[in-house]
Amino acid sequence: MTEQGAIVHIGGYTEHSGGRGSGIVAARRDPRSGALSPLGAVAVTPSPSFLARHPRLPVLYAVNELPEGEVSAYRVAADGDLTPLGTRSTGGAEPCHLAVVPDGGHLVVANYGGGSVAVFPLDPDGMPGERSDLVEHEGHGPDPERQERAHAHMVNPAPGRGPLLAVDLGTDSIYRYDLDAASGRLVPRAPRVRTASGSGPRHLGRHPDGRRCWVAGELDASVTAYELTAEGALHERGRVDASDRAGHVQPSEISVGPDGRFLYVANRGVGTVAVFAVAGELPELVAEVDTGGEWPRHFARAGEHLYVADERADMVRVFRVDPATGVPAPVGEPVAVPSPTCVLL
């Protein structure tokens, strides 16, 4: 593993969003033990709540989750330091997720407050140019407080030629788009995929086989299974509960393990990571592990280690995943990080 590969960047909320962080924090990761050694703040920037890397270049991108949303780009040094490259307006309020398309040519951003998806072309150095498209979703869901309008929560480019999937909590929908690389514009694929009414879809996890994915319902504490066709269609296969615990459950991150055998779901409110086997038609709960906090906002996997960011407990917790059972167990002491919301490995 290279020196740069051992660096972890952690995004979080600053005072601009009621958080306690100062910007993007770096830590050095021991590949063997999984331990994190904090290196301190490497970019002072408002509420960098989600981070992404360029697939080829040493460039990191962060959304700035503000009433007038922005995306910031940084050159990444081998020691984890970040040099600002520039900032662009996302054209909407409270951007909460972003991703670089696999060929590295464009950056896409989900504006939660604006209910829209923005596209930025990336130059040969990875710097975002002027926004090339802004697609606004329309509609609402049955929850008058959380679904009064569209709320784009995730943008998920296909690893191959399939459509980009945009998950919208406010309209109970998954939108499908083809990105025209020449113009940088999104071409909608109709119709949009409707999730269960009031489910509030938040994040989507793809299986390595490219044929399956699962969506976390933030508002009804569900996990919905879908079949992805070669033509880019999504067919629902069924739904299960995201947690087996009593109390308020609000799923956040959802992701499939690297070997494709297990699905992981972080559950805020009850403070757990649920582990599901995915060999059958529907996910089957095999374990639910306490994270040591109440509000696991995000997690990321590197090798046999799982890193869980608990926003309200001001910590990142390290787990070792049993390769046979898929169940994570905590190792070491939690790493203190103020208001962490994203772990980028």
N, C-alpha and C positions, 0 to 999 in steps of 0.2 A: 504494500500500500504506500502511495506517495505521501509526502508531508502534507500536501494540500488535501488529499483524501481523508486525512485523519482529523480535519477541522470540521467542527459542527457550528452552524450558525442558527441562532434562536431569535425569532421575532416575538413581539409582544405589544401590549397596550401601554401607552404613555398617558400622562395627565390629560391629554387631548380627548381621550376616550374613557376617562375615569380609572386609568391604570396607574401602575407604580414604576413602570420601566422608563428607560431613557432612550431606547432605540434598539439596534441590533446588537446582540451579544455573541461572542465567539467562545468556543471551548475546544480543547484538544481531546480527542477520543483515543483511548487505548484499544486497538483492535482485538486484543486477546481477552482482557478483563471486561471491556466495555465501559470502563470508568471514564468520567468526564472531568477534565481539569479546566475550570473557568479561566478565561483570558481577559474578561471585562468587555465593556462596550466598545465596538469597533465602528459604529455609525450612530451618531445622534440624529434621529429623525422621528417625526411624529407618527405614532401608532403603526409600526410596520407589522401588521397582523398576519400576513402570509408572505412566504418567500419562495423563490424558485431559482434554479440555476439554468444557464445556457447549456445545451447538450454537448457543445464542443469547446466553447470559449470560457476563460476564467472570469465570467460575469455573473453577478447575482442581481435578482430583481426583487423589489418589495412593493407591495401595495401600501399606501398611506391611507388608513381607513378614517377619512375626514369628511365633513359635510360637503366639501368640494374636493372630491377624491383625486389622488395623484398616484403615479407609479414612479419609483426611483430605481436607477440602475447604478451598479458599482463594479469597479474592477477589483477582483479578488487576488490578494497577494498570497504567497505560499504560507505565510504565518497566520493567515486569516484576516489580516487588516483589509479594510474596504476603502477604496478611493472613489468618491462620487464621480459619475459620468454625466448625470443629468436627470431631470425630472420632467414628467409630462402629465398634463391633466387627463383623467380618465373619462371626463365628460359626464360623470354621474356621482352620486353621493355614496360614501361608505364602501369603497371597493374592499372585498373580503377574500378574494381568491384570484390567482393568476397562474398561467402556465405558458411555456414556450412550446410551439409545435415541434414535432420530431425533427424536421429538417433545419430547425434553427432560424427560419426566415421571418417568423412573426411571433409576437407576444399577444396573448389574449387575456382579458381581465373581466371578472364578474363584479359589477356594481350592485351591491346589496340594496342600498337605499334608493338608487336610481332604477333598479329593475332592468338593467341593460348589460350588454356585452360589448366591450370595446376591443379594437384590434389595432396593433401598432406594428409597422414593418421594422425589422432590425437590420442595421447596416453591417458591413463586414466585421466591425469591431464589437457588435452586439448592442450598440446604442439604439434605443427606440427613436424612430422618426415621428413625424406628425401623424396623429391618429388617422387611420385609413377607413375605419368604419365604426359605427355605433348603432347597435340594434336594440331597440327598446321593446321589452315585453309588455303585454297588456292583459288586464284581467285581475281577478282576486280569488280568494278562497273563503271558506265558511268562518274562519277565525277572525273576528273583527279587529283584534289587536295585532296579530302577527301576519295576517293575510289580507290587509286592507287594500293592497296593491301588489304588483310584481316585486319579487325580491330574488334576483339572481344570486345563487350562493356558491356555485362551482362551475368552472369551465374545464372540460376533460377532453383533450385532443385524442383521437385514435392513434395507436402506435403505427398503424398501416394506412390504408387508403379509406378507411371508414370515416363517418362524419364526426365532427366535433360535437360533444354532448354538453349542453348547458342546463344545469339543474336549478330549477326555480322554486324556492320555498313558498312564495306568495301565491303562485297560480297553480300549485300542485301539478307541475308539468316538467317534462324533460324535452328540451328543444334540440333539434338536430340541424346542424349547419355544415355545408361544404365551404371550405375556405378557398377562394380564388387567389392563387399565389401571385398572379400578375397585378391584380388591382388591390389586393389586401382586403377584399370585401367578403362578407358572409352571405352565402346563398342558402335560404331556408329549405329544408326538406319537410314537406307537409305529409301527414298532419303531425302536430306535436304529440308526444306520448303523455297521456293523462295518468297520474298516479291516483291512489285512493283519495277521496275528498277529505281534506283536513289533515293529511299525512305530513305536509310540510317537508318535502324532500330537500335534504341538505347536501350530502356528499354521495359520491358514487365510487365503488371499487371494482376494477376490471380483473377478470381472471387471466392468467398468462396464456390460456388457450385461445383468447380472443373471441370466444363464443358465449361467454357468460359474464354477467355483472350483477352487482347488488347495490341497492340504494337505501341509505339510512333516512328514515322518516323522523325528523326532529320533533314534530308536534304530536304524533301518535305512538312514538317509541317503537317503531317497526323496522324490519328489514325486509325489503321486497326483492325477489329474485327475478331476473330477466334473462331471456335468451337473445343474443345478438346474431342477426342473420348476416350473410355475406353482402346483402344489399343495404345493410345499415338499419334494418328495422329492429324494434325492440318488442319482444313478446313476454308479457308477464307470466311467471310460472307459479307465483304464490307468495304469501307473506308469513313471517313469524315475528314473535316478540324480540326486541333487541336485548332485553334483560329479563332475568328470572327473579329479580329482587322487587320487594315491595317499596312503594314510595314514588316520588316524582322521578321519572326517567326522561332524559333529554339527550338522545344520541348525538355524537359529533362526528368524529373521524371514523371511516370504514375502509378497510384495506385487506387484500388477500396476501397471505404469506408467499415467499418466493418459490416454494415448491408446489403451490396451488392446492394444498390439502386443507388449509384452514383459512377461515375468514375471521377478522378481528374487528370489534366494534367498541369504541369508547363511549361510556355512558355517564354523562354528567348528572348530578343530583344524587345518584347512588355511589358514584366514585368507583367504577369498575371498568375492566376490559373484558368483554365477553368473547369467548372462543367458540367458533362453530366449525364443524366438519362439513365439507361441501361436496362429498362424493355422491350424495343422493339428489333427488329432485329439488328438495328444499334444504336450507342450512339446518343442521342439528346441533343444538347447544351441548358442548362437552365440558365446559368449565366457565366460571366467571370469577375473575381475580380482582381483589381490592387493590386500588392504586395507591392508597395512603392519603388521598385527598378527596375532595368532593366534586371537583370540576375538571376532569380530564378533557381538555379542549382539542388536543391533537397528539398524534404519535407517529413515529417513523421507525423503520426497521433497517438495521445494518448487520448482515450476517446472522448470528444467533442472538443478537441483542435488540431489544425493543426500548425505545426512548419515549416516555410519556410526559407531555407538558400539562401541568395542572395550573390553570390560569389563576384560580383563587387561592391556592395553597402556596403560590410563589415558588414553585419547584419543578425540576425535571427529574423524573424517577427512572432508573435504569433497571431493566428486567432481562433475564436470560431465558430464552425460549427453548423448552425441551424439544429436541428434534423429532422424537418419537410421538409424543402426545400433542405437541403444538402449544402447550400451556406455559405461559410466562411466570417466572418467579423473581421477586425483587433481589437485587444484588447491591451491596454497599449502601451508603447513605444517600438520601436525596440531595440533589445539587440545587442550591439556592439561586433562583432567577426570578426577578420581579415580573409578575403578570405575563407569563409566557403563553403564547398562542400558537406557535408553529416551531417545529424542529426540522431543520434542513440538513441532511447528511450528505 
